[in-house]
């Protein structure tokens, strides 16, 4: 319903440290998941009632582990290591 808002899920034994109201750093054993609906193409969320599942197309998902970071302004992830092209 609010595609400009980022969703952040944090796994057990993991934390998302927010710095300067912009950068998220990941620490811990597991991962954080960031859901970005900014470029969402379509959804039926307005028609869904109760606890029925919602259909969504065009979401961007980031799964980040220890040492990774996310810039909330640019909406980009930084993953240390080899970059895939």
N, CA, C and O atoms as a GROMACS GRO file, in nm:
protein
  340
    1UNK      N    1   0.082  -0.120   0.000
    1UNK     CA    2   0.000   0.000   0.000
    1UNK      C    3   0.086   0.126   0.000
    1UNK      O    4   0.040   0.233  -0.038
    2UNK      N    5   0.213   0.112   0.044
    2UNK     CA    6   0.304   0.225   0.050
    2UNK      C    7   0.435   0.186  -0.019
    2UNK      O    8   0.533   0.157   0.050
    3UNK      N    9   0.438   0.184  -0.151
    3UNK     CA   10   0.555   0.132  -0.223
    3UNK      C   11   0.684   0.208  -0.199
    3UNK      O   12   0.792   0.154  -0.223
    4UNK      N   13   0.678   0.332  -0.153
    4UNK     CA   14   0.800   0.407  -0.126
    4UNK      C   15   0.867   0.369   0.004
    4UNK      O   16   0.982   0.406   0.028
    5UNK      N   17   0.796   0.296   0.090
    5UNK     CA   18   0.849   0.256   0.219
    5UNK      C   19   0.926   0.126   0.207
    5UNK      O   20   0.882   0.033   0.139
    6UNK      N   21   1.042   0.119   0.272
    6UNK     CA   22   1.120  -0.005   0.275
    6UNK      C   23   1.070  -0.094   0.387
    6UNK      O   24   1.037  -0.046   0.495
    7UNK      N   25   1.064  -0.223   0.362
    7UNK     CA   26   1.034  -0.321   0.466
    7UNK      C   27   1.164  -0.389   0.507
    7UNK      O   28   1.243  -0.428   0.421
    8UNK      N   29   1.185  -0.402   0.637
    8UNK     CA   30   1.307  -0.465   0.686
    8UNK      C   31   1.270  -0.577   0.783
    8UNK      O   32   1.201  -0.554   0.882
    9UNK      N   33   1.316  -0.698   0.752
    9UNK     CA   34   1.297  -0.813   0.840
    9UNK      C   35   1.433  -0.855   0.895
    9UNK      O   36   1.531  -0.863   0.821
   10UNK      N   37   1.437  -0.880   1.024
   10UNK     CA   38   1.563  -0.914   1.089
   10UNK      C   39   1.553  -1.054   1.148
   10UNK      O   40   1.464  -1.082   1.229
   11UNK      N   41   1.644  -1.144   1.107
   11UNK     CA   42   1.646  -1.280   1.158
   11UNK      C   43   1.695  -1.284   1.303
   11UNK      O   44   1.755  -1.188   1.353
   12UNK      N   45   1.668  -1.395   1.368
   12UNK     CA   46   1.715  -1.419   1.504
   12UNK      C   47   1.868  -1.413   1.507
   12UNK      O   48   1.934  -1.453   1.411
   13UNK      N   49   1.924  -1.364   1.618
   13UNK     CA   50   2.069  -1.353   1.638
   13UNK      C   51   2.136  -1.263   1.535
   13UNK      O   52   2.252  -1.282   1.501
   14UNK      N   53   2.061  -1.165   1.486
   14UNK     CA   54   2.111  -1.071   1.385
   14UNK      C   55   2.059  -0.932   1.420
   14UNK      O   56   1.953  -0.920   1.483
   15UNK      N   57   2.132  -0.828   1.381
   15UNK     CA   58   2.081  -0.693   1.402
   15UNK      C   59   2.108  -0.607   1.279
   15UNK      O   60   2.201  -0.631   1.203
   16UNK      N   61   2.022  -0.507   1.262
   16UNK     CA   62   2.035  -0.407   1.156
   16UNK      C   63   2.067  -0.276   1.227
   16UNK      O   64   1.981  -0.219   1.295
   17UNK      N   65   2.188  -0.228   1.212
   17UNK     CA   66   2.231  -0.105   1.278
   17UNK      C   67   2.212   0.010   1.181
   17UNK      O   68   2.273   0.014   1.075
   18UNK      N   69   2.126   0.105   1.219
   18UNK     CA   70   2.099   0.221   1.134
   18UNK      C   71   2.188   0.336   1.178
   18UNK      O   72   2.187   0.375   1.295
   19UNK      N   73   2.265   0.389   1.084
   19UNK     CA   74   2.357   0.500   1.112
   19UNK      C   75   2.318   0.620   1.026
   19UNK      O   76   2.288   0.605   0.908
   20UNK      N   77   2.319   0.737   1.085
   20UNK     CA   78   2.293   0.863   1.014
   20UNK      C   79   2.158   0.863   0.943
   20UNK      O   80   2.141   0.932   0.842
   21UNK      N   81   2.061   0.787   0.994
   21UNK     CA   82   1.929   0.778   0.930
   21UNK      C   83   1.937   0.743   0.783
   21UNK      O   84   1.847   0.776   0.705
   22UNK      N   85   2.045   0.675   0.743
   22UNK     CA   86   2.064   0.644   0.602
   22UNK      C   87   2.122   0.506   0.578
   22UNK      O   88   2.072   0.433   0.492
   23UNK      N   89   2.225   0.468   0.652
   23UNK     CA   90   2.297   0.344   0.626
   23UNK      C   91   2.257   0.235   0.725
   23UNK      O   92   2.244   0.259   0.845
   24UNK      N   93   2.238   0.115   0.673
   24UNK     CA   94   2.210  -0.002   0.757
   24UNK      C   95   2.330  -0.096   0.745
   24UNK      O   96   2.370  -0.134   0.635
   25UNK      N   97   2.386  -0.133   0.860
   25UNK     CA   98   2.493  -0.234   0.864
   25UNK      C   99   2.436  -0.360   0.927
   25UNK      O  100   2.355  -0.353   1.019
   26UNK      N  101   2.480  -0.475   0.877
   26UNK     CA  102   2.430  -0.603   0.926
   26UNK      C  103   2.536  -0.669   1.014
   26UNK      O  104   2.652  -0.680   0.975
   27UNK      N  105   2.494  -0.712   1.133
   27UNK     CA  106   2.581  -0.785   1.224
   27UNK      C  107   2.505  -0.906   1.275
   27UNK      O  108   2.384  -0.901   1.294
   28UNK      N  109   2.577  -1.015   1.296
   28UNK     CA  110   2.514  -1.133   1.354
   28UNK      C  111   2.529  -1.257   1.269
   28UNK      O  112   2.594  -1.257   1.165
   29UNK      N  113   2.466  -1.365   1.317
   29UNK     CA  114   2.481  -1.498   1.257
   29UNK      C  115   2.396  -1.520   1.132
   29UNK      O  116   2.434  -1.601   1.046
   30UNK      N  117   2.286  -1.452   1.119
   30UNK     CA  118   2.193  -1.481   1.010
   30UNK      C  119   2.185  -1.365   0.911
   30UNK      O  120   2.289  -1.316   0.868
   31UNK      N  121   2.066  -1.320   0.875
   31UNK     CA  122   2.051  -1.220   0.769
   31UNK      C  123   1.940  -1.121   0.801
   31UNK      O  124   1.857  -1.144   0.889
   32UNK      N  125   1.941  -1.012   0.727
   32UNK     CA  126   1.824  -0.923   0.724
   32UNK      C  127   1.772  -0.925   0.580
   32UNK      O  128   1.847  -0.946   0.485
   33UNK      N  129   1.642  -0.904   0.567
   33UNK     CA  130   1.579  -0.900   0.435
   33UNK      C  131   1.518  -0.761   0.417
   33UNK      O  132   1.442  -0.715   0.502
   34UNK      N  133   1.551  -0.698   0.308
   34UNK     CA  134   1.496  -0.566   0.277
   34UNK      C  135   1.407  -0.580   0.154
   34UNK      O  136   1.450  -0.632   0.051
   35UNK      N  137   1.283  -0.534   0.166
   35UNK     CA  138   1.186  -0.539   0.057
   35UNK      C  139   1.163  -0.395   0.010
   35UNK      O  140   1.120  -0.310   0.087
   36UNK      N  141   1.192  -0.371  -0.117
   36UNK     CA  142   1.178  -0.238  -0.175
   36UNK      C  143   1.068  -0.242  -0.280
   36UNK      O  144   1.084  -0.305  -0.385
   37UNK      N  145   0.958  -0.174  -0.254
   37UNK     CA  146   0.845  -0.173  -0.347
   37UNK      C  147   0.840  -0.050  -0.435
   37UNK      O  148   0.739  -0.027  -0.503
   38UNK      N  149   0.948   0.028  -0.436
   38UNK     CA  150   0.950   0.154  -0.513
   38UNK      C  151   0.913   0.134  -0.660
   38UNK      O  152   0.841   0.216  -0.717
   39UNK      N  153   0.960   0.026  -0.720
   39UNK     CA  154   0.932   0.001  -0.862
   39UNK      C  155   0.826  -0.106  -0.883
   39UNK      O  156   0.823  -0.172  -0.987
   40UNK      N  157   0.739  -0.122  -0.783
   40UNK     CA  158   0.633  -0.222  -0.792
   40UNK      C  159   0.548  -0.198  -0.917
   40UNK      O  160   0.512  -0.085  -0.949
   41UNK      N  161   0.515  -0.307  -0.986
   41UNK     CA  162   0.438  -0.299  -1.109
   41UNK      C  163   0.289  -0.311  -1.082
   41UNK      O  164   0.209  -0.234  -1.134
   42UNK      N  165   0.250  -0.409  -0.999
   42UNK     CA  166   0.108  -0.428  -0.969
   42UNK      C  167   0.090  -0.505  -0.839
   42UNK      O  168   0.179  -0.577  -0.794
   43UNK      N  169  -0.029  -0.489  -0.781
   43UNK     CA  170  -0.066  -0.562  -0.660
   43UNK      C  171  -0.218  -0.564  -0.647
   43UNK      O  172  -0.288  -0.479  -0.703
   44UNK      N  173  -0.266  -0.662  -0.574
   44UNK     CA  174  -0.410  -0.668  -0.546
   44UNK      C  175  -0.439  -0.636  -0.399
   44UNK      O  176  -0.545  -0.672  -0.348
   45UNK      N  177  -0.347  -0.570  -0.331
   45UNK     CA  178  -0.359  -0.544  -0.187
   45UNK      C  179  -0.488  -0.470  -0.152
   45UNK      O  180  -0.543  -0.492  -0.044
   46UNK      N  181  -0.537  -0.384  -0.238
   46UNK     CA  182  -0.659  -0.308  -0.209
   46UNK      C  183  -0.784  -0.396  -0.210
   46UNK      O  184  -0.884  -0.361  -0.148
   47UNK      N  185  -0.778  -0.508  -0.280
   47UNK     CA  186  -0.895  -0.595  -0.290
   47UNK      C  187  -0.893  -0.711  -0.191
   47UNK      O  188  -0.996  -0.776  -0.170
   48UNK      N  189  -0.779  -0.738  -0.129
   48UNK     CA  190  -0.765  -0.854  -0.041
   48UNK      C  191  -0.829  -0.825   0.094
   48UNK      O  192  -0.812  -0.716   0.150
   49UNK      N  193  -0.903  -0.922   0.146
   49UNK     CA  194  -0.970  -0.907   0.275
   49UNK      C  195  -0.912  -1.005   0.376
   49UNK      O  196  -0.870  -1.115   0.340
   50UNK      N  197  -0.912  -0.965   0.503
   50UNK     CA  198  -0.868  -1.053   0.611
   50UNK      C  199  -0.723  -1.093   0.597
   50UNK      O  200  -0.636  -1.011   0.567
   51UNK      N  201  -0.698  -1.220   0.620
   51UNK     CA  202  -0.561  -1.271   0.617
   51UNK      C  203  -0.529  -1.346   0.487
   51UNK      O  204  -0.440  -1.430   0.484
   52UNK      N  205  -0.602  -1.315   0.382
   52UNK     CA  206  -0.577  -1.377   0.252
   52UNK      C  207  -0.442  -1.332   0.197
   52UNK      O  208  -0.397  -1.222   0.230
   53UNK      N  209  -0.377  -1.414   0.114
   53UNK     CA  210  -0.248  -1.374   0.056
   53UNK      C  211  -0.263  -1.259  -0.042
   53UNK      O  212  -0.367  -1.240  -0.105
   54UNK      N  213  -0.156  -1.182  -0.053
   54UNK     CA  214  -0.151  -1.066  -0.142
   54UNK      C  215  -0.060  -1.099  -0.260
   54UNK      O  216   0.045  -1.161  -0.243
   55UNK      N  217  -0.101  -1.059  -0.380
   55UNK     CA  218  -0.018  -1.075  -0.499
   55UNK      C  219   0.057  -0.945  -0.525
   55UNK      O  220  -0.001  -0.836  -0.516
   56UNK      N  221   0.186  -0.956  -0.557
   56UNK     CA  222   0.269  -0.838  -0.584
   56UNK      C  223   0.366  -0.873  -0.696
   56UNK      O  224   0.420  -0.984  -0.700
   57UNK      N  225   0.390  -0.777  -0.786
   57UNK     CA  226   0.486  -0.795  -0.893
   57UNK      C  227   0.580  -0.674  -0.896
   57UNK      O  228   0.537  -0.560  -0.878
   58UNK      N  229   0.708  -0.700  -0.918
   58UNK     CA  230   0.804  -0.593  -0.935
   58UNK      C  231   0.877  -0.550  -0.809
   58UNK      O  232   0.940  -0.444  -0.807
   59UNK      N  233   0.870  -0.630  -0.702
   59UNK     CA  234   0.944  -0.596  -0.581
   59UNK      C  235   1.091  -0.625  -0.599
   59UNK      O  236   1.129  -0.714  -0.675
   60UNK      N  237   1.174  -0.550  -0.528
   60UNK     CA  238   1.318  -0.578  -0.524
   60UNK      C  239   1.348  -0.628  -0.383
   60UNK      O  240   1.311  -0.564  -0.285
   61UNK      N  241   1.415  -0.743  -0.374
   61UNK     CA  242   1.447  -0.805  -0.246
   61UNK      C  243   1.599  -0.810  -0.228
   61UNK      O  244   1.672  -0.848  -0.320
   62UNK      N  245   1.645  -0.771  -0.109
   62UNK     CA  246   1.787  -0.781  -0.074
   62UNK      C  247   1.796  -0.870   0.050
   62UNK      O  248   1.728  -0.845   0.150
   63UNK      N  249   1.878  -0.973   0.045
   63UNK     CA  250   1.906  -1.056   0.161
   63UNK      C  251   2.052  -1.033   0.195
   63UNK      O  252   2.141  -1.069   0.118
   64UNK      N  253   2.076  -0.973   0.311
   64UNK     CA  254   2.210  -0.928   0.348
   64UNK      C  255   2.256  -0.996   0.476
   64UNK      O  256   2.180  -1.012   0.571
   65UNK      N  257   2.383  -1.035   0.477
   65UNK     CA  258   2.442  -1.104   0.591
   65UNK      C  259   2.552  -1.018   0.653
   65UNK      O  260   2.578  -0.906   0.608
   66UNK      N  261   2.617  -1.073   0.757
   66UNK     CA  262   2.723  -1.003   0.830
   66UNK      C  263   2.822  -0.937   0.735
   66UNK      O  264   2.872  -1.001   0.642
   67UNK      N  265   2.851  -0.809   0.759
   67UNK     CA  266   2.946  -0.736   0.676
   67UNK      C  267   2.884  -0.662   0.560
   67UNK      O  268   2.949  -0.577   0.498
   68UNK      N  269   2.760  -0.692   0.528
   68UNK     CA  270   2.690  -0.622   0.420
   68UNK      C  271   2.631  -0.492   0.473
   68UNK      O  272   2.618  -0.472   0.594
   69UNK      N  273   2.594  -0.404   0.381
   69UNK     CA  274   2.534  -0.276   0.418
   69UNK      C  275   2.428  -0.238   0.314
   69UNK      O  276   2.424  -0.293   0.204
   70UNK      N  277   2.344  -0.144   0.352
   70UNK     CA  278   2.239  -0.095   0.263
   70UNK      C  279   2.227   0.055   0.279
   70UNK      O  280   2.224   0.105   0.392
   71UNK      N  281   2.220   0.128   0.168
   71UNK     CA  282   2.203   0.272   0.169
   71UNK      C  283   2.055   0.302   0.142
   71UNK      O  284   2.006   0.278   0.031
   72UNK      N  285   1.985   0.354   0.242
   72UNK     CA  286   1.842   0.379   0.227
   72UNK      C  287   1.812   0.494   0.131
   72UNK      O  288   1.701   0.502   0.078
   73UNK      N  289   1.907   0.583   0.109
   73UNK     CA  290   1.884   0.694   0.016
   73UNK      C  291   1.893   0.647  -0.129
   73UNK      O  292   1.806   0.678  -0.210
   74UNK      N  293   1.999   0.574  -0.162
   74UNK     CA  294   2.016   0.524  -0.299
   74UNK      C  295   1.944   0.392  -0.322
   74UNK      O  296   1.927   0.348  -0.436
   75UNK      N  297   1.902   0.328  -0.211
   75UNK     CA  298   1.837   0.196  -0.213
   75UNK      C  299   1.927   0.090  -0.275
   75UNK      O  300   1.881   0.003  -0.349
   76UNK      N  301   2.055   0.100  -0.245
   76UNK     CA  302   2.151   0.005  -0.298
   76UNK      C  303   2.220  -0.074  -0.188
   76UNK      O  304   2.247  -0.021  -0.080
   77UNK      N  305   2.248  -0.200  -0.215
   77UNK     CA  306   2.316  -0.288  -0.121
   77UNK      C  307   2.465  -0.291  -0.152
   77UNK      O  308   2.507  -0.278  -0.267
   78UNK      N  309   2.543  -0.307  -0.048
   78UNK     CA  310   2.687  -0.324  -0.062
   78UNK      C  311   2.723  -0.459  -0.001
   78UNK      O  312   2.711  -0.480   0.120
   79UNK      N  313   2.768  -0.550  -0.087
   79UNK     CA  314   2.804  -0.684  -0.044
   79UNK      C  315   2.953  -0.704  -0.071
   79UNK      O  316   2.997  -0.698  -0.186
   80UNK      N  317   3.031  -0.727   0.036
   80UNK     CA  318   3.174  -0.746   0.013
   80UNK      C  319   3.202  -0.873  -0.066
   80UNK      O  320   3.130  -0.972  -0.052
   81UNK      N  321   3.304  -0.871  -0.147
   81UNK     CA  322   3.338  -0.990  -0.225
   81UNK      C  323   3.329  -0.965  -0.374
   81UNK      O  324   3.334  -0.851  -0.419
   82UNK      N  325   3.315  -1.072  -0.448
   82UNK     CA  326   3.312  -1.067  -0.594
   82UNK      C  327   3.179  -1.008  -0.641
   82UNK      O  328   3.073  -1.044  -0.590
   83UNK      N  329   3.186  -0.918  -0.737
   83UNK     CA  330   3.065  -0.857  -0.794
   83UNK      C  331   3.026  -0.934  -0.920
   83UNK      O  332   3.109  -0.960  -1.007
   84UNK      N  333   2.898  -0.970  -0.928
   84UNK     CA  334   2.846  -1.040  -1.047
   84UNK      C  335   2.804  -0.936  -1.150
   84UNK      O  336   2.742  -0.836  -1.116
   85UNK      N  337   2.837  -0.961  -1.276
   85UNK     CA  338   2.798  -0.866  -1.381
   85UNK      C  339   2.722  -0.934  -1.489
   85UNK      O  340   2.681  -0.870  -1.586
   0.00000   0.00000   0.00000
